[in-house]
């Protein structure tokens, strides 16, 4: 099979082709696993974090990609729930122990043995991949393969972020950054909280224009003050400075939810600008989002199918993965980027 493989960690500013197209043996599924013929795989900022070493794979080489859609080719001896030909999706969660207190509570995203697709195990930048049967989820028929792929991570992590924000209808929601996840959060929020106004902060005027097209009440630069104080803010940026800027716009008792696996270079200058009375006082909260649980993926797919949330997508061939990643690094973004494989 063909696969785009990461062989070494390094800066994408210096290396514009971090992945190499290689031939690999098609993997055989274990007893509890299924083999998937991949048809589409979303491209996520977390892949940049892996390539540049902020969340490095434990072993190299590795096949990246954790927004995977395809059809079951073969099942292991104990895999009985899914049959050959079924269309399934695989998100960031590749497996968890199933026994710890977090797994028993349904918060398997916090499991100490959490394993990530495309980091701890080979992912979907390839023609085939294997996954434990219990961590593959059915894809609603309403979506094409390329539409479904970003829903598995960008949509699911956005869904978890919105749930953790505890937004009430009528409250103001801010969104810092406007890429693959954020544009889906905006669509969700407009449906679930029709009385709420949404304020978007993005560096690119194209991203701000896109946000207004999707129904944002206001869109401005991350350094600007919002025209109204915000009850909740969801940050989807890779940087530290937007966190500080967001806190100044947060109302008393408000909550900032940080939706990022890792932040880029530690920004001491930005953090030195934090002024306790202005940024943190009056019971403001900061909450991080850690990974996703299967519940997030399953519930979001059901919601997206029910209200017909479809991502804006840009398609690339498998061998175009480096181009898609460079564009993501350079913030040439409108919606989600997807590798079309097959």
PyMOL commands that set and color helices and strands:
alter all, ss='L'
color gray80, all
select helices_A, chain A and resi 45-51+101-104+108-110+133-135+145-165+180-192+205-213+241-249+268-272+276-280+294-307+318-329
alter helices_A, ss='H'
color red, helices_A
select strands_A, chain A and resi 2-6+19-23+33-43+62-63+68-75+87-90+93-95+115-116+128-132+137-138+173-176+198-201+218-220+230-235+250-258+285-288+313-317+336-340
alter strands_A, ss='S'
color yellow, strands_A
deselect
rebuild
show_as cartoon
